[in-house]
Amino acid sequence: MGAARATPTASTRGIVDPAAAGGAFELVRLPTAPDLSDFVERHWIVRWDLPAGTEFTQVVIPHPNANVVAEVDGFAAHGIPAGLFERTLRGRGAVVGTKLRPGALRALLSHPDAVRPGVVVPATAVLGPGVTAAGRTAVAAAREGADGEAVDAVTPLLRAAAVRARSPRAVDALPRVADVLAAVVDGALGPSATVGDLATLAGSSTRSLQRLFAHWVGVSPKWVLQRHRVHLAADLLAADPTRDLAELATAVGYYDQAHLGTDFARVVGATPATFARRCARSREALLARA
């Protein structure tokens, strides 16, 4: 029996047009081993089986996390993308990923490149030798639905890498970063929280918090706040495409609809209204196929 139990996720945050995605692939999230929780947020598996001659392109609004991803053509660590992440799926396949805690890639790689936007490095640079065989085993297991076995294949490599990476600096910094991110995502400070509020939560000055994030994460606390608000707005619009946009702006922490529109379009590449119409069409198509 695998060490992790597969649990289909109910969250779609970050997935653009989740209704369309739900008809194209299966996303499963799995818990990490307790002794890896300081470096790993969770594991995830994407599995698909598309009709011959068809394809599906999924767009994802990135979180402030790096991922270590095993695919049929390789095993690599992916830093925070500079923009949207897009992946086109064809045929039948699976991908096995590990979502790292913010800052964990910097500790694991022990190099400033870890926080460079869009960085992709071979998994050997992060996890050491043995990644090729482990990645192939993980992907093969995931294709057959053996999700626990897929996670088991990569966990020993992650565990060994985490042991090597737990320097005094990392042990001090990663929980501080995690606490700030948790406060943002869980809404502990409310939708209108500022960078100053985050610094107070962290028990530091604003400048110290900015330096902490620059060194370990590669994005600023302001980026984290703005990205969370866009994630939340997209999630709420996908759930209810008819939602009033002015009310939505207030609900996710913007002073007015115009500021939401500016940030949303810059991140997503479409205005909230255009995004809502796309989600509405996908929901209608999904219901028609049911």
N, C-alpha and C positions, 0 to 999 in steps of 0.2 A: 504494500500500500504506500502511496506517495505521502510525503511529509506535509503537503499542502492540499487543502480541499478546494476544489473548483467551485466558485460561487459566481454565477452570472451577475454582472454589475447592473445596478439600477441608475447609476449616474452617467450623464452624457456630457458633463461640463468639459468644454474644449473641443468637442466633436461638432463640426459644422454640419448642419442639416441632419440631425440624428435619426429622423424618420426614414430618410433615404438610406442612411448607413445601416439601419436595422434590417433592411431588406437585402443587403449585400454581404454582410459578414457578421460573425459572432465575436463579441468581445467578452472575455472572461478575466476577472481580476482575482488574484490569489494572495493570501497573506504571506509575509516573510517569516523566517525563523526568528524567534524572539531575540536571539543573540546578535541578529543583524539589524535590528530595528533602528539603530542609530545611524546606519548608512543606507538602508533600503526602506523605501516607503511601502512598496508592494511589487508583486510580479503581475504581468499581464500577458494574455495570449489573444491574438487575432487569428481567426480561422475562417476560410472562405471556400466556396465551391460554386463557381460561376459557370453558366452555360457556355459551350464552345462558341468562340467568335465574339463574346461580349467582354466588357471590362467595366470597372467602376473606379473612379478617382475620389478618394476621401481627403478632405482638408481638415487639418487640426490646428486650433489656436494654441500654441505652446504654453506650457506652464513653466515656472522657473526651476525646472528640474532637468537633469541629464538622464539619459536612458542607456542601458547596455542591452543590445538587441541582437538576437541570433536569428538569422534568415538562411534560406537554402543556399544563398550565394556568399555568405560570410557572417562574421560575428564582429561587431564593432560597438564602440561607445560613442554616443551622440550627445554633444553639448546642447545648450539652448539654441534653437534655430534663430537666425537673424530675422526671419519673417514667418509666414505661415509654413506649416509642414504639409506636403502633399505626397500621396502615395497611390499609384494606380495598381489595382488588383486584376489579375487574369487567371483563368483556369482554377486549379485547386491548390491550396497551400496553407501555410501557417507561419506565424512569426511569434517568437517567444522573447518577451522583454522584461527588464527589471527597471523599475522607476526608482532612481536614487533619491535620497534626501537632498534638498538644496545645499550645495557646498560639498557634497560627498565626492563628486568627480575630482574636484581640486585636491582633496585629501588623497584619493586613490592614485591619481596620476602624478601628484607632487610636481606639477609644472604649471606655469602661468597659462599655457595653451588651453588648459581645461576650462577657462572662463572666456575664451575667445568665441564670439558669436558664430554659430554654425560649425564649430569644430567637430570633426569626426576622426577618431583614431582607432586603430585595430584593437580588438579586445585584449590581445596579448600585452599591450602597453599598460592595461589597467588590471587585468586578472592573472597575468603570467602565463606560463606554458600550459598546454592541455586544453585550450579553449576551442580548437577546431573540432576535436572529437566530441567535446561536451556540447557544443552548439549543434552539431549534426544529430546527436542523440536527442537533444531537447526538441528540435524542430520535428523530427520523425515521430516522437511521442505525441506532440501537440496535434499533428495532422490526424492521428488516430484517436484523439480525444482523451489521451492519457495525460491530463494536465499536471497531476501531482508528480508523475515521473519526469515531465519536462522541467519542472522547477527543481526536482531533486538533482537533475543533471548539472545545473549551473550553481547550485547552492554551495558546494564545497569550494569552488573557485572564489566565489564572493566572500565566503567566510575567511579563507586564507588571506585574501587581499585586504579585508577589513582589519585583520590582526596586524598586518604590516603597516597599515595607514593610521592606526590610532596613536598618533603623536600627541604630546601634551597640548599643542596648539589646536589640533583638530578636536580633541576631546573637550576643549574649552569653547571653541567657536561654533561647532555644529549644533549643539543644543540651543545656543543663543539665536542662531539663524532660524532654527525650527520653531522656537517659541514665537518669534515675530510672524513667521508665515502662518502658524496655527491661529494666531489672533486675527489675522486678516481673513483667512478662509472661513473660520468659524463665526466671524462677525462679532467677536468679543468687544471690539471698540466701536461698533456701529458703522453704517455705510459711509459716513462722512469723515472717517478717520484721516488724519494727516500724517506726514512723515514725522513731525514732532511728537505726535501721539505714539507712534511706533518706537521712537527713541526713548520716550519716557517708560514705555513698557519694558524695553530692553535694559533700562537703567544706565543709559549712556547719552551722550550728546548726539545731536543730529549728524554732525560731521563724523563722529566715531562710528555711528551706525552705517553711514554711507561707505566708509572705508572697509568696514566688516563685509558688506555685501559686494563691494568691488573686488575684494581679494578672494572671497570664497565662492560667490555665486556668479558674478559677472554681469549682473543687472542691478539697478539702483532700487532702494525702497520705494521711490516714486513709481518706477516701472511696475513693481509688484502690486501696488495699490491700483494703478490704472488697469493693469492686465486682469486683476481679479474682478474689477467692475465690468469690464467688457465680457469676461467669461460669464458672469452672472446675468448680464443683460441678454447675451445670446441664449443662455439656458432658459431664461424666462420667456423670451420670444418664441423659442422652439416649442415650448409647452403651450403657449397661448399666442399665436401670431396676430390675434386681434387686439392685443393689449395696447392701451393708450401710451404713446411714446413719451409724452411729458410726465405722466405718472411713473413710467418705468425709469426715467432719468433720475427722478427724486428717490425712488426705491433703491437704486444701486449706488447712490452717493454723489450724483452730479447736481450742480446748482440749477442747471437748465438743460433742455433738450438739445440745444445747439452744441454744448460741450460733449454730451454723450455722442452725438452724431459724428463729431470730429474724431474723437478717440476710436469709436467703433469702426468708422470707415478706414482709418489708418491701419488698424490691426487686422480687420476682417476682409478689407477690400471691397466692401459694399456698405451702403447706408443701412441703418436699422430697418427702415421701411422695405427696402429691397430684400434684405435677409428674411424678414417676416413673410413676405410674399413667397419666397422660395420654400420656406418651411411649410407654409400652408399648402402649397401644391404637392409637396412630398407626403404630407399627412393624408391628403385626399387620395393620392395614388395608393398609399399603403392600405387605407380603408377599402378602396375598391378591389384590391387583391385579396382581402381577408375573406 
